[in-house]
């Protein structure tokens, strides 16, 4: 018994006869289904690859013609723990911003109180979230810090406000705009600050102006006025 001959059709590319069920032409090796639309020569493929490579390198320059990268820094989240300030600032732009400075404005702390950024490399605020760490260094020795903490306890017990004390942070955007944010310290926070500073100064072997543990007005004089 002879088998029925297999139905034949013409190749969609070369028009030669091929079995109706063939996915690939036996003559020109071209696909007969949807894949035939993606058939291309090696030359075309190489040119397309080269074009994609050129566009990849050229795209940033083209974008810069119509867009100037800039930083957009949002109001930071600030937390004070003892003498440590943690500040989380978000740069929502596509260019770096920068940290300018941090100072204290206080009716209680000496003007020489320092707010130091622990890592100077963090002064460049890259796009995204940035955690900055600061150390607050009051110009108070161990005993002065302890006495001040007692004063803050009394204010807390009496439900009174602490003397105005702000830590002021300044940041700059890439376009030169300066952004200012403040951390206002209440009596509880000042109490924690003074207690932590008292503990810090107790471990300082050589108090000086840099570590702040000399306290204000504590320069020793061999012959103070009025003493023979």
C-alpha positions as CSV (number, residue, x, y, z in Angstrom):
1,X,0.0,0.0,0.0
2,X,1.4,3.3,-1.1
3,X,1.5,6.3,1.2
4,X,-0.3,9.4,0.1
5,X,2.2,12.0,-1.1
6,X,2.9,14.8,1.3
7,X,1.3,18.1,0.3
8,X,3.8,20.6,-1.0
9,X,3.8,24.4,-0.8
10,X,6.1,27.1,-2.1
11,X,8.8,28.7,0.1
12,X,7.8,32.2,1.2
13,X,11.4,33.4,0.3
14,X,12.7,31.4,-2.6
15,X,9.4,30.1,-4.0
16,X,10.7,26.5,-4.4
17,X,8.6,23.6,-3.3
18,X,8.8,22.4,0.2
19,X,6.7,20.2,2.4
20,X,3.6,21.9,3.8
21,X,4.6,21.1,7.4
22,X,8.2,22.4,7.1
23,X,9.2,25.2,9.5
24,X,12.5,25.9,7.6
25,X,13.0,25.8,3.8
26,X,15.2,23.0,2.7
27,X,16.6,25.1,-0.1
28,X,17.3,28.6,1.3
29,X,17.1,27.8,5.0
30,X,14.6,30.5,5.8
31,X,11.9,30.3,8.4
32,X,8.3,29.9,7.2
33,X,6.5,31.1,10.4
34,X,6.6,34.4,12.2
35,X,10.4,34.2,12.6
36,X,10.8,35.0,8.9
37,X,10.1,38.7,9.7
38,X,13.3,38.8,11.8
39,X,15.6,37.3,9.2
40,X,18.5,39.7,8.5
41,X,22.0,39.3,7.0
42,X,25.1,39.5,9.2
43,X,26.0,42.8,7.6
44,X,22.6,44.4,8.6
45,X,23.1,42.9,12.1
46,X,26.6,44.4,12.4
47,X,25.3,47.8,11.2
48,X,22.4,47.7,13.7
49,X,24.8,46.8,16.6
50,X,27.1,49.7,15.6
51,X,24.2,52.1,15.5
52,X,23.0,51.0,19.0
53,X,26.6,51.5,20.3
54,X,26.8,55.0,18.9
55,X,23.4,56.0,20.3
56,X,24.4,54.7,23.7
57,X,27.4,57.0,23.9
58,X,25.7,59.9,22.2
59,X,22.4,59.9,24.2
60,X,23.8,61.6,27.3
61,X,25.2,64.4,25.3
62,X,21.9,64.8,23.4
63,X,20.0,64.8,26.6
64,X,22.2,67.6,28.0
65,X,21.3,69.8,25.1
66,X,17.7,69.9,26.4
67,X,18.2,69.2,30.2
68,X,20.7,70.6,32.8
69,X,21.3,68.2,35.7
70,X,20.5,69.8,39.1
71,X,20.1,68.7,42.6
72,X,16.8,68.9,44.4
73,X,17.3,68.4,48.1
74,X,14.3,67.7,50.4
75,X,13.9,68.7,54.0
76,X,16.1,66.3,56.0
77,X,15.0,64.0,58.9
78,X,17.1,64.9,62.0
79,X,17.7,62.9,65.2
80,X,19.8,63.9,68.2
81,X,21.1,61.3,70.5
82,X,23.4,62.6,73.2
83,X,26.1,64.6,71.4
84,X,25.4,62.8,68.1
85,X,23.2,64.2,65.3
86,X,22.0,61.9,62.6
87,X,20.7,63.7,59.5
88,X,19.0,61.9,56.6
89,X,18.9,64.1,53.5
90,X,17.3,63.1,50.2
91,X,18.6,64.5,46.9
92,X,15.7,64.0,44.5
93,X,17.6,65.5,41.6
94,X,20.2,64.1,39.1
95,X,23.2,66.2,40.2
96,X,25.1,66.4,43.5
97,X,24.4,69.0,46.1
98,X,26.7,69.9,49.0
99,X,26.8,70.5,52.7
100,X,27.8,74.1,53.6
101,X,28.0,74.3,57.4
102,X,26.3,73.7,60.7
103,X,26.3,76.2,63.5
104,X,24.4,76.8,66.8
105,X,22.2,79.7,67.6
106,X,21.8,79.6,71.4
107,X,21.1,81.8,74.4
108,X,22.6,79.0,76.5
109,X,25.5,77.4,74.7
110,X,28.7,79.3,74.0
111,X,29.2,80.7,70.5
112,X,32.3,78.5,70.1
113,X,30.1,75.3,70.3
114,X,31.1,73.2,67.3
115,X,28.9,71.0,65.1
116,X,31.3,68.7,63.2
117,X,30.6,66.6,60.2
118,X,32.3,63.2,61.0
119,X,33.2,62.4,57.4
120,X,34.2,65.3,55.1
121,X,33.6,63.1,52.0
122,X,29.9,63.1,52.9
123,X,29.8,66.9,52.3
124,X,29.0,66.0,48.6
125,X,25.3,65.1,48.6
126,X,24.8,62.5,45.8
127,X,21.4,61.8,44.3
128,X,19.4,59.5,46.5
129,X,19.4,59.1,50.3
130,X,22.4,60.3,52.3
131,X,23.1,59.8,56.0
132,X,25.2,62.4,57.6
133,X,26.7,62.1,61.2
134,X,27.6,65.2,63.3
135,X,29.2,65.6,66.7
136,X,28.1,68.4,68.9
137,X,31.0,69.7,70.9
138,X,30.0,72.3,73.6
139,X,32.6,74.5,75.2
140,X,31.9,73.0,78.6
141,X,34.1,70.9,80.9
142,X,32.8,67.8,82.7
143,X,31.5,69.7,85.8
144,X,29.9,72.5,83.9
145,X,28.1,70.0,81.7
146,X,26.8,68.1,84.7
147,X,25.6,71.3,86.4
148,X,23.8,72.3,83.2
149,X,22.1,68.9,83.0
150,X,20.8,69.5,86.5
151,X,19.4,72.9,85.4
152,X,17.6,71.2,82.5
153,X,16.1,68.6,84.9
154,X,14.7,71.5,87.0
155,X,13.1,73.1,83.9
156,X,11.6,69.7,83.0
157,X,10.1,69.3,86.5
158,X,8.8,72.8,86.5
159,X,7.4,72.3,82.9
160,X,9.3,75.4,81.7
161,X,10.9,75.9,78.3
162,X,14.6,75.7,77.9
163,X,16.6,78.7,76.6
164,X,16.3,79.0,72.8
165,X,18.9,76.7,71.3
166,X,18.9,75.8,67.5
167,X,21.3,73.8,65.4
168,X,21.3,75.3,61.9
169,X,22.2,73.3,58.9
170,X,22.9,74.8,55.5
171,X,23.0,72.9,52.2
172,X,23.6,74.1,48.7
173,X,21.9,72.9,45.5
174,X,23.9,72.6,42.2
175,X,22.4,75.9,41.0
176,X,23.7,77.8,44.0
177,X,20.5,77.9,46.0
178,X,21.1,77.6,49.8
179,X,18.7,75.6,51.8
180,X,18.5,76.0,55.6
181,X,16.9,73.7,58.1
182,X,16.9,73.9,61.9
183,X,16.9,71.5,64.9
184,X,15.4,73.3,67.9
185,X,16.5,71.6,71.2
186,X,14.0,71.3,74.1
187,X,14.9,70.8,77.7
188,X,14.9,67.0,77.4
189,X,17.3,67.1,74.5
190,X,19.6,69.6,76.2
191,X,19.7,67.4,79.3
192,X,20.8,64.4,77.2
193,X,23.4,66.6,75.4
194,X,24.9,67.9,78.6
195,X,24.9,64.4,80.3
196,X,26.6,62.9,77.2
197,X,29.1,65.7,77.1
198,X,29.9,65.3,80.8
199,X,30.6,61.6,80.1
200,X,32.7,62.4,77.1
201,X,34.8,64.9,78.9
202,X,35.4,62.5,81.8
203,X,37.4,60.3,79.3
204,X,39.4,63.2,77.9
205,X,43.0,63.2,79.3
206,X,44.1,66.5,77.9
207,X,41.3,69.1,77.7
208,X,41.8,71.7,75.0
209,X,39.8,74.1,72.8
210,X,39.4,71.4,70.0
211,X,37.7,68.8,72.2
212,X,35.8,71.6,74.0
213,X,36.4,70.2,77.5
214,X,38.4,73.2,78.8
215,X,35.2,75.1,79.5
216,X,34.8,78.9,78.8
217,X,37.1,81.3,80.7
218,X,39.3,78.6,82.1
219,X,42.7,79.9,80.8
220,X,45.1,79.6,83.8
221,X,47.2,82.6,84.7
222,X,50.3,82.4,86.8
223,X,49.8,85.9,88.2
224,X,46.1,86.8,88.1
225,X,45.2,90.5,88.7
226,X,45.2,91.4,92.4
227,X,47.4,88.5,93.5
228,X,50.9,89.2,94.7
